[in-house]
Amino acid sequence: MKALFTKYGIILLLLFSGILLGFYSINKYRLTGDEMLTLNTATGLGHSHLINNTWAVSSIPLEKKVFTQNDYWARNTLPNVLENTASYNGNMVGYNMLLYYFIKLTYVDDGLLRGLSALFYVISILLVYFITKRLFLTIKAATICALFFALNPFVIQMGHDLRGYSFVTMMTLLASLVVLKIESNNLPNLRSKLGWSIILGLIYAISFLGHYFAAYIFVGHLLYACYRYITTKNNFLIQIGFALFICLLFFMLWWSNGGQSGLINMGIQDKYILRQSSAQTHTSLISLVMGTICFINSVCGYYFQYLGYKNSSFFYVLTIPVIAVAVAFFQTGITKEDKTRLAFLSILICSAIIFLQLCAIKSGHINSLVLSRFGAFVSPYFMILLGYALYRLLNSNTLSLKLFSILIISAHVLLNVMCYKIPFKGYWFTYYDVNGNVEKARSEAIPANPYSIIAKNIKDHYAPGDTVVYNNFNTSQNVNLYLRDAVLPINQTVNTLSKEDFRINTTPR
């Protein structure tokens, strides 16, 4: 009875922590440019195609001079969502489809839509707990690892982001749990093995169509299966291979319906980034090393680059997890079982880093590393490795190691909390995004979403016969995202000579 109370009490604690951190302040600050792009893509309202080798897209003007919100929302079809996804870079098609159907069932609201990502973040905390428990067979270690993951400001920000990263993190964690289930070799018959392989294949497909970089997790699973076969003759390579084949079938379906043109557009973006970026971000041995250090720092929660600091200013904090892991396993020893489970974590982490480094070499710039959101799917395994190492130190018989672990935990949590401005106040800029005074920009609060505020103003004050006038089509389209459920058809027009973002031309009452 006590064991059950402890187990479910811990799960409730993790759920409470995740809900508190995941949903706090998610609708208090404006959507970023990428979030607005995702919202326009997933609703079908759309964006212009990539042209002239640029990365920028814009809104699509309506042909009518005077229009209503219904004219914009006539674009709200699944074919438009697929076409918009392909005309940008083809990535996140699975997440865009999920968002499309969710909006169909609900409505457009920043907090509600970001709440989907927050929900996936909460579920991911529990998955980290169950993966760690299956790996190391201890509730204490599982709790520490899950809390480290939950408290990570990088992870929290992904859970506050109207993008597919939190969703795909959850799906790839689920895939890892299934791989560990298949590896256990206690499936009773061929039918059961086939069933779990199909489940894994569907999870792989959803993950990959959610974000292409989920592939580094699949590669890690395949390499781990090879390692297990070589070291113990435990053969589950066929099941992993069959699952990857199912994933490939789904991707080929998307490839023939937009994915191919999407990858061409991704190449356009890479060329644009390379042309616009500074020489220090172009791929070289030094930039790869610095990019990798900054990447690991970010996914561990040392996320200072998004507070407007230079990446290189905080490179040394990487010593905290490195020293913790090194001391834990050199001082306390590694059992045969630990060696296998640590191999699982190490292979996944290394496959992610090498995959992103290869992407940097291919593209000619290191954005795949310094844009640390691409590491969202591997961040749980960093937290499991660090959490388990500190659990080993806390659980040792040496007082000095216990004190050392408390010091490391304190430093790690403190550095994480110092970065909480990013997920909770909407900070997202890097040092190079800020024009002018970095210190001033860092101290200013990020404003609320202007488009939802304008939409509410229109709903509150519009009367039949009035006309809403915007001074550009970008504002017009983004405001209409929030006008779908307005009671009245709202007459609107765009006058580029107008000095105001919007105004309501009223008729005499």
C-alpha positions as a printed NumPy array, in Angstrom:
array([[  0.   ,   0.   ,   0.   ],
       [  2.818,   2.412,   0.87 ],
       [  4.616,   1.569,  -2.383],
       [  1.48 ,   2.33 ,  -4.4  ],
       [  0.99 ,   5.62 ,  -2.559],
       [  4.619,   6.577,  -3.228],
       [  4.391,   5.635,  -6.904],
       [  1.148,   7.461,  -7.651],
       [  2.075,  10.339,  -5.36 ],
       [  5.214,  10.928,  -7.438],
       [  3.217,  10.775, -10.679],
       [  0.759,  13.34 ,  -9.3  ],
       [  3.68 ,  15.55 ,  -8.244],
       [  5.148,  15.366, -11.745],
       [  1.759,  16.119, -13.294],
       [  1.244,  19.108, -11.007],
       [  4.736,  20.44 , -11.745],
       [  4.234,  20.022, -15.478],
       [  0.824,  21.708, -15.493],
       [  2.134,  24.625, -13.427],
       [  5.244,  25.185, -15.562],
       [  3.638,  24.27 , -18.871],
       [  0.541,  26.453, -18.741],
       [  1.808,  29.453, -16.78 ],
       [  1.748,  32.69 , -18.851],
       [  1.407,  30.956, -22.238],
       [ -0.998,  33.603, -23.56 ],
       [  0.621,  36.72 , -22.078],
       [  3.087,  37.54 , -24.859],
       [  2.97 ,  37.819, -28.631],
       [  3.462,  34.965, -31.03 ],
       [  6.885,  34.932, -32.684],
       [  7.273,  35.128, -36.445],
       [  7.605,  31.345, -36.719],
       [  4.478,  30.835, -34.634],
       [  2.488,  33.221, -36.85 ],
       [  3.806,  31.358, -39.887],
       [  2.676,  28.061, -38.372],
       [ -0.769,  29.471, -37.562],
       [ -1.264,  30.833, -41.081],
       [ -0.059,  27.535, -42.549],
       [ -2.172,  25.269, -40.343],
       [ -5.379,  27.274, -40.873],
       [ -4.894,  27.324, -44.637],
       [ -5.005,  31.139, -44.776],
       [ -1.545,  30.758, -46.183],
       [  1.562,  32.653, -47.164],
       [  3.402,  33.596, -50.329],
       [  5.772,  31.095, -51.896],
       [  9.534,  31.325, -51.447],
       [ 10.888,  33.348, -54.365],
       [ 14.174,  34.97 , -55.409],
       [ 16.196,  32.72 , -53.063],
       [ 14.894,  34.355, -49.898],
       [ 13.666,  32.971, -46.592],
       [ 10.897,  35.522, -46.169],
       [  7.212,  34.875, -46.836],
       [  4.295,  37.301, -46.705],
       [  0.526,  37.215, -46.538],
       [ -1.677,  36.456, -49.544],
       [ -3.95 ,  39.422, -50.427],
       [ -7.591,  38.81 , -51.251],
       [ -8.769,  39.714, -54.731],
       [-11.841,  41.545, -53.404],
       [-11.541,  45.223, -52.533],
       [-14.086,  44.839, -49.725],
       [-14.137,  41.501, -47.949],
       [-15.206,  39.771, -44.738],
       [-13.562,  37.242, -42.45 ],
       [-15.447,  34.524, -44.335],
       [-13.424,  35.266, -47.476],
       [-10.202,  34.522, -45.611],
       [-11.607,  31.433, -43.906],
       [-12.794,  30.017, -47.22 ],
       [ -9.12 ,  29.032, -47.553],
       [ -9.423,  26.814, -44.456],
       [ -9.077,  23.465, -46.253],
       [ -6.71 ,  20.536, -45.804],
       [ -5.368,  20.79 , -49.406],
       [ -4.395,  24.408, -48.66 ],
       [ -2.608,  23.331, -45.465],
       [ -0.616,  20.722, -47.397],
       [  0.183,  23.153, -50.215],
       [  1.274,  25.882, -47.754],
       [  3.51 ,  23.405, -45.931],
       [  5.143,  22.27 , -49.16 ],
       [  5.614,  25.81 , -50.47 ],
       [  7.649,  26.707, -47.369],
       [  9.907,  23.723, -46.635],
       [  7.668,  20.661, -46.36 ],
       [  8.535,  20.166, -42.699],
       [  6.056,  19.718, -39.805],
       [  3.254,  18.56 , -42.118],
       [  2.004,  16.124, -39.447],
       [  1.854,  18.841, -36.795],
       [  0.2  ,  21.291, -39.192],
       [ -2.503,  18.715, -39.926],
       [ -3.023,  18.11 , -36.211],
       [ -3.346,  21.859, -35.621],
       [ -5.727,  22.183, -38.579],
       [ -8.165,  19.639, -37.148],
       [ -7.802,  21.003, -33.61 ],
       [ -8.707,  24.505, -34.794],
       [-11.646,  23.044, -36.719],
       [-12.974,  21.623, -33.456],
       [-12.182,  24.695, -31.341],
       [-11.131,  28.219, -32.328],
       [ -8.046,  30.407, -32.697],
       [ -6.703,  31.529, -29.329],
       [ -3.021,  31.838, -28.485],
       [ -3.305,  30.266, -25.047],
       [ -5.485,  27.409, -26.263],
       [ -3.243,  26.532, -29.211],
       [ -0.034,  26.873, -27.224],
       [ -1.803,  24.743, -24.627],
       [ -1.503,  21.796, -27.016],
       [  2.293,  22.085, -26.811],
       [  2.053,  22.467, -23.033],
       [ -0.024,  19.282, -22.854],
       [  2.603,  17.394, -24.871],
       [  5.271,  18.757, -22.497],
       [  3.35 ,  17.41 , -19.474],
       [  2.962,  13.99 , -21.092],
       [  6.676,  14.004, -21.968],
       [  7.572,  14.475, -18.28 ],
       [  5.728,  11.249, -17.462],
       [  7.364,   9.455, -20.395],
       [ 10.819,  10.512, -19.134],
       [  9.861,   9.099, -15.736],
       [  8.749,   5.737, -17.199],
       [ 11.757,   5.454, -19.544],
       [ 14.191,   6.112, -16.686],
       [ 12.361,   3.652, -14.451],
       [ 12.539,   0.983, -17.143],
       [ 16.213,   1.719, -17.776],
       [ 17.493,   1.84 , -14.19 ],
       [ 14.718,   0.151, -12.178],
       [ 14.596,   2.823,  -9.497],
       [ 11.799,   5.261,  -8.702],
       [ 14.19 ,   7.763,  -7.084],
       [ 16.345,   8.069, -10.198],
       [ 13.251,   8.277, -12.399],
       [ 11.861,  11.096, -10.265],
       [ 15.104,  13.098, -10.351],
       [ 15.419,  12.739, -14.135],
       [ 11.784,  13.661, -14.758],
       [ 12.075,  16.741, -12.519],
       [ 15.294,  17.837, -14.26 ],
       [ 13.451,  17.553, -17.567],
       [ 10.398,  19.406, -16.219],
       [ 12.467,  22.278, -14.783],
       [ 14.545,  22.786, -17.951],
       [ 13.725,  26.27 , -19.4  ],
       [ 14.575,  25.083, -22.915],
       [ 12.046,  22.264, -22.592],
       [  9.464,  24.599, -21.045],
       [  9.88 ,  27.056, -23.899],
       [  9.249,  24.289, -26.422],
       [  6.092,  23.583, -24.41 ],
       [  5.084,  27.255, -24.765],
       [  5.756,  27.362, -28.505],
       [  3.071,  27.104, -31.19 ],
       [  5.327,  24.783, -33.168],
       [  5.773,  21.028, -33.505],
       [  8.799,  20.521, -31.245],
       [  6.965,  19.571, -28.06 ],
       [  4.665,  17.234, -29.993],
       [  7.544,  15.413, -31.693],
       [  9.508,  15.22 , -28.427],
       [  6.549,  13.393, -26.906],
       [  6.233,  11.038, -29.9  ],
       [  9.944,  10.173, -29.998],
       [  9.914,   9.481, -26.258],
       [  6.992,   7.15 , -26.843],
       [  9.027,   5.489, -29.594],
       [ 11.934,   4.975, -27.174],
       [  9.596,   3.386, -24.642],
       [  8.322,   0.982, -27.319],
       [ 11.905,   0.161, -28.401],
       [ 12.782,  -0.73 , -24.791],
       [  9.637,  -2.885, -24.668],
       [ 10.647,  -4.708, -27.864],
       [ 14.224,  -5.074, -26.604],
       [ 13.066,  -6.793, -23.403],
       [ 12.509,  -9.914, -25.536],
       [  9.534, -11.061, -23.476],
       [  6.987, -10.744, -26.274],
       [  5.162, -14.086, -26.329],
       [  4.859, -14.782, -30.076],
       [  5.451, -13.567, -33.617],
       [  2.044, -11.884, -33.727],
       [  2.899,  -9.819, -30.665],
       [  6.309,  -8.861, -32.096],
       [  4.704,  -7.846, -35.387],
       [  2.069,  -5.808, -33.558],
       [  4.64 ,  -3.844, -31.574],
       [  6.701,  -3.271, -34.725],
       [  3.649,  -1.813, -36.49 ],
       [  2.933,   0.432, -33.503],
       [  6.554,   1.61 , -33.523],
       [  6.393,   2.211, -37.281],
       [  3.299,   4.39 , -36.926],
       [  4.947,   6.365, -34.121],
       [  8.048,   6.813, -36.28 ],
       [  5.899,   8.019, -39.192],
       [  3.979,  10.54 , -37.079],
       [  7.234,  11.77 , -35.516],
       [  9.055,  12.14 , -38.833],
       [  6.168,  13.954, -40.489],
       [  6.036,  16.125, -37.372],
       [  9.664,  17.145, -37.912],
       [ 12.319,  15.652, -40.188],
       [ 15.022,  15.939, -37.53 ],
       [ 13.239,  13.264, -35.514],
       [ 15.312,  11.014, -37.783],
       [ 18.306,  11.269, -35.441],
       [ 16.295,   9.452, -32.766],
       [ 15.418,   6.659, -35.216],
       [ 19.074,   6.386, -36.227],
       [ 19.973,   6.138, -32.534],
       [ 17.459,   3.315, -32.031],
       [ 18.871,   1.439, -35.026],
       [ 22.461,   1.849, -33.822],
       [ 21.447,   0.71 , -30.334],
       [ 19.821,  -2.404, -31.823],
       [ 23.095,  -3.106, -33.676],
       [ 25.063,  -2.616, -30.448],
       [ 22.807,  -5.035, -28.546],
       [ 23.112,  -7.658, -31.253],
       [ 26.914,  -7.377, -31.361],
       [ 27.371,  -7.446, -27.569],
       [ 24.626,  -9.83 , -26.408],
       [ 23.098, -11.388, -29.559],
       [ 19.771,  -9.836, -28.531],
       [ 18.311,  -9.417, -32.002],
       [ 15.492,  -6.914, -32.485],
       [ 17.004,  -5.367, -35.608],
       [ 14.293,  -6.872, -37.831],
       [ 11.541,  -5.211, -35.794],
       [ 13.296,  -1.828, -35.879],
       [ 13.912,  -2.225, -39.618],
       [ 10.269,  -3.094, -40.264],
       [  9.151,  -0.059, -38.251],
       [ 11.473,   2.185, -40.289],
       [ 10.043,   0.685, -43.489],
       [  6.523,   1.662, -42.381],
       [  7.797,   5.172, -41.664],
       [  9.348,   5.303, -45.15 ],
       [  6.013,   4.349, -46.757],
       [  4.261,   7.268, -45.05 ],
       [  7.041,   9.642, -46.043],
       [  6.876,   8.515, -49.682],
       [  3.157,   9.283, -49.629],
       [  3.972,  12.833, -48.486],
       [  6.942,  13.022, -50.89 ],
       [  4.634,  12.451, -53.865],
       [  2.106,  15.006, -52.585],
       [  4.287,  17.975, -51.662],
       [  7.294,  16.712, -49.738],
       [  9.601,  16.801, -52.754],
       [  8.952,  20.491, -53.496],
       [  9.237,  21.186, -49.773],
       [ 12.792,  19.854, -49.691],
       [ 13.668,  22.014, -52.698],
       [ 12.411,  25.036, -50.773],
       [ 14.473,  23.947, -47.774],
       [ 17.526,  24.167, -50.02 ],
       [ 16.519,  27.729, -50.962],
       [ 16.385,  28.624, -47.274],
       [ 19.828,  27.132, -46.609],
       [ 21.378,  29.182, -49.402],
       [ 19.707,  32.331, -48.084],
       [ 20.942,  31.715, -44.521],
       [ 24.471,  31.077, -45.778],
       [ 24.422,  34.297, -47.802],
       [ 23.071,  36.411, -44.948],
       [ 24.959,  34.92 , -41.979],
       [ 28.307,  36.087, -40.649],
       [ 31.555,  34.269, -41.448],
       [ 31.857,  32.96 , -37.875],
       [ 28.682,  30.891, -38.336],
       [ 29.941,  29.304, -41.552],
       [ 31.   ,  25.704, -41.122],
       [ 34.576,  25.152, -39.937],
       [ 36.192,  22.961, -37.295],
       [ 36.148,  25.818, -34.759],
       [ 32.55 ,  26.804, -35.484],
       [ 31.433,  23.159, -35.245],
       [ 33.076,  22.789, -31.837],
       [ 31.651,  26.068, -30.516],
       [ 28.262,  25.324, -32.052],
       [ 28.206,  21.886, -30.409],
       [ 29.113,  23.348, -26.997],
       [ 26.393,  25.987, -27.303],
       [ 23.933,  23.32 , -28.446],
       [ 24.597,  21.072, -25.445],
       [ 24.395,  24.046, -23.073],
       [ 21.035,  25.083, -24.495],
       [ 19.366,  21.667, -24.358],
       [ 20.632,  21.259, -20.782],
       [ 18.824,  24.476, -19.886],
       [ 21.734,  26.921, -19.895],
       [ 19.803,  29.002, -22.389],
       [ 21.458,  32.403, -22.069],
       [ 21.846,  32.988, -25.8  ],
       [ 18.112,  33.704, -25.964],
       [ 18.445,  36.427, -23.363],
       [ 20.579,  38.386, -25.829],
       [ 24.023,  37.181, -24.719],
       [ 26.704,  35.879, -27.04 ],
       [ 26.874,  32.088, -27.156],
       [ 30.581,  32.166, -26.361],
       [ 29.976,  34.131, -23.141],
       [ 28.646,  31.046, -21.357],
       [ 30.527,  28.175, -23.014],
       [ 32.165,  27.191, -19.713],
       [ 28.912,  26.117, -18.009],
       [ 29.15 ,  22.893, -20.015],
       [ 31.632,  21.775, -17.358],
       [ 28.75 ,  21.276, -14.885],
       [ 27.086,  18.268, -16.572],
       [ 30.408,  16.919, -17.883],
       [ 32.048,  16.887, -14.441],
       [ 28.909,  15.463, -12.82 ],
       [ 28.721,  12.531, -15.248],
       [ 32.484,  11.898, -15.178],
       [ 32.732,  11.89 , -11.369],
       [ 29.584,   9.766, -10.965],
       [ 30.749,   6.901, -13.131],
       [ 34.465,   6.984, -12.429],
       [ 33.974,   7.137,  -8.665],
       [ 31.007,   4.794,  -8.215],
       [ 31.733,   2.265, -10.951],
       [ 29.516,   0.881, -13.725],
       [ 27.722,  -2.456, -13.547],
       [ 27.023,  -4.603, -16.602],
       [ 23.387,  -3.511, -16.57 ],
       [ 24.388,   0.134, -16.259],
       [ 26.741,  -0.225, -19.194],
       [ 23.901,  -1.373, -21.456],
       [ 21.521,   1.384, -20.367],
       [ 24.182,   4.073, -20.548],
       [ 24.939,   2.844, -24.064],
       [ 21.289,   3.498, -24.96 ],
       [ 21.51 ,   7.109, -23.742],
       [ 24.994,   7.722, -25.169],
       [ 24.109,   6.397, -28.614],
       [ 20.986,   8.565, -28.822],
       [ 22.894,  11.665, -27.68 ],
       [ 25.838,  11.079, -30.016],
       [ 23.624,  10.259, -33.   ],
       [ 21.795,  13.581, -32.496],
       [ 24.996,  15.62 , -32.245],
       [ 26.655,  13.94 , -35.232],
       [ 23.457,  14.215, -37.297],
       [ 23.21 ,  17.969, -36.644],
       [ 26.925,  18.43 , -37.319],
       [ 26.528,  16.666, -40.663],
       [ 23.576,  18.953, -41.444],
       [ 25.831,  21.922, -40.663],
       [ 28.545,  20.608, -42.98 ],
       [ 26.015,  19.993, -45.767],
       [ 24.395,  23.436, -45.492],
       [ 27.637,  25.353, -44.939],
       [ 26.434,  27.043, -41.724],
       [ 25.944,  25.913, -38.119],
       [ 22.33 ,  27.014, -37.634],
       [ 21.327,  23.377, -37.126],
       [ 23.374,  23.566, -33.897],
       [ 22.928,  27.143, -32.682],
       [ 19.181,  27.097, -33.392],
       [ 18.937,  24.779, -30.437],
       [ 15.234,  23.99 , -30.911],
       [ 16.425,  21.267, -33.287],
       [ 17.766,  19.534, -30.179],
       [ 14.345,  19.318, -28.536],
       [ 14.025,  15.599, -29.263],
       [ 17.348,  14.667, -27.636],
       [ 17.047,  16.932, -24.581],
       [ 15.233,  14.236, -22.503],
       [ 18.21 ,  11.883, -22.833],
       [ 20.637,  14.571, -21.678],
       [ 18.436,  15.088, -18.616],
       [ 18.184,  11.352, -17.948],
       [ 21.962,  10.966, -18.165],
       [ 22.619,  13.946, -15.884],
       [ 19.832,  13.001, -13.471],
       [ 20.986,   9.41 , -13.149],
       [ 24.612,  10.489, -12.622],
       [ 23.554,  12.779,  -9.769],
       [ 21.334,  10.054,  -8.328],
       [ 24.414,   7.798,  -8.214],
       [ 26.367,  10.482,  -6.35 ],
       [ 23.515,  11.156,  -3.915],
       [ 23.177,   7.434,  -3.303],
       [ 26.897,   6.84 ,  -2.698],
       [ 28.4  ,   5.973,   0.673],
       [ 30.883,   8.834,   0.523],
       [ 29.919,  12.091,   2.2  ],
       [ 32.101,  14.17 ,  -0.113],
       [ 30.309,  12.752,  -3.168],
       [ 26.92 ,  13.481,  -1.617],
       [ 27.939,  17.07 ,  -0.921],
       [ 29.391,  17.372,  -4.419],
       [ 26.112,  16.18 ,  -5.939],
       [ 24.14 ,  18.733,  -3.889],
       [ 26.477,  21.472,  -5.131],
       [ 26.043,  20.403,  -8.769],
       [ 22.249,  20.117,  -8.429],
       [ 22.103,  23.594,  -6.88 ],
       [ 24.244,  25.117,  -9.633],
       [ 22.266,  23.361, -12.37 ],
       [ 18.848,  24.386, -11.029],
       [ 20.028,  27.957, -10.364],
       [ 21.268,  28.374, -13.944],
       [ 17.99 ,  26.942, -15.232],
       [ 15.902,  29.315, -13.12 ],
       [ 17.993,  32.282, -14.301],
       [ 16.724,  31.526, -17.823],
       [ 13.029,  31.373, -16.87 ],
       [ 12.439,  34.792, -18.433],
       [ 12.563,  33.037, -21.787],
       [  9.552,  30.704, -21.431],
       [  7.565,  32.787, -18.942],
       [  8.025,  36.297, -20.349],
       [  8.358,  35.479, -24.022],
       [ 12.026,  36.299, -24.57 ],
       [ 13.31 ,  34.64 , -27.7  ],
       [ 15.933,  36.887, -29.311],
       [ 19.614,  36.045, -29.659],
       [ 22.433,  38.551, -29.384],
       [ 22.344,  39.048, -33.151],
       [ 18.557,  39.623, -33.301],
       [ 18.716,  42.779, -31.193],
       [ 19.093,  46.092, -32.972],
       [ 20.655,  48.722, -30.729],
       [ 21.001,  48.459, -26.962],
       [ 21.05 ,  44.787, -25.917],
       [ 20.749,  45.593, -22.202],
       [ 17.685,  47.769, -22.861],
       [ 16.051,  45.125, -25.033],
       [ 16.731,  42.466, -22.415],
       [ 14.983,  44.5  , -19.719],
       [ 11.847,  45.25 , -21.727],
       [  8.754,  43.091, -21.462],
       [  7.622,  41.39 , -24.666],
       [  4.233,  42.856, -25.664],
       [  0.991,  40.93 , -26.091],
       [ -0.15 ,  39.718, -29.511],
       [ -1.434,  42.863, -31.318],
       [ -3.589,  40.923, -33.794],
       [ -5.79 ,  39.239, -31.207],
       [ -6.153,  42.606, -29.414],
       [ -7.216,  44.324, -32.645],
       [ -9.662,  41.485, -33.37 ],
       [-11.239,  41.861, -29.923],
       [-11.497,  45.627, -30.427],
       [-13.273,  45.073, -33.752],
       [-15.696,  42.526, -32.268],
       [-16.521,  44.897, -29.408],
       [-17.105,  48.019, -31.518],
       [-18.136,  46.894, -35.   ],
       [-21.743,  47.489, -36.063],
       [-23.551,  46.606, -39.307],
       [-22.652,  49.079, -42.038],
       [-19.186,  49.856, -40.618],
       [-15.964,  49.11 , -42.497],
       [-12.639,  48.132, -40.949],
       [ -9.677,  49.705, -42.751],
       [ -6.13 ,  48.276, -42.484],
       [ -2.969,  49.825, -43.875],
       [ -1.433,  46.519, -45.027],
       [ -2.487,  42.999, -45.969],
       [ -0.264,  41.382, -43.363],
       [ -2.227,  42.984, -40.518],
       [ -5.471,  42.218, -42.339],
       [ -4.75 ,  38.493, -42.66 ],
       [ -3.358,  38.072, -39.152],
       [ -6.308,  39.863, -37.551],
       [ -8.738,  37.706, -39.516],
       [ -7.19 ,  34.616, -37.934],
       [ -9.027,  35.718, -34.772],
       [-12.292,  36.786, -36.432],
       [-13.559,  33.406, -37.641],
       [-16.237,  33.117, -34.964],
       [-17.392,  36.742, -35.001],
       [-21.204,  36.894, -34.881],
       [-21.518,  39.325, -37.813],
       [-19.819,  39.35 , -41.218],
       [-17.296,  42.188, -40.827],
       [-16.744,  44.375, -43.883],
       [-13.038,  45.134, -44.298],
       [-10.663,  46.736, -46.776],
       [ -6.979,  47.628, -47.115],
       [ -5.77 ,  51.155, -47.807],
       [ -1.972,  51.271, -47.95 ],
       [ -2.049,  55.071, -47.656],
       [ -3.645,  54.924, -44.217],
       [ -1.328,  55.897, -41.347],
       [ -3.074,  53.692, -38.758],
       [ -2.681,  49.936, -38.492],
       [ -6.474,  49.747, -38.455],
       [ -9.516,  51.892, -37.885],
       [-13.263,  51.382, -37.937],
       [-15.101,  53.692, -40.332],
       [-18.5  ,  53.992, -38.743],
       [-21.782,  54.824, -40.417],
       [-24.167,  57.359, -38.849],
       [-26.272,  55.646, -36.188]])
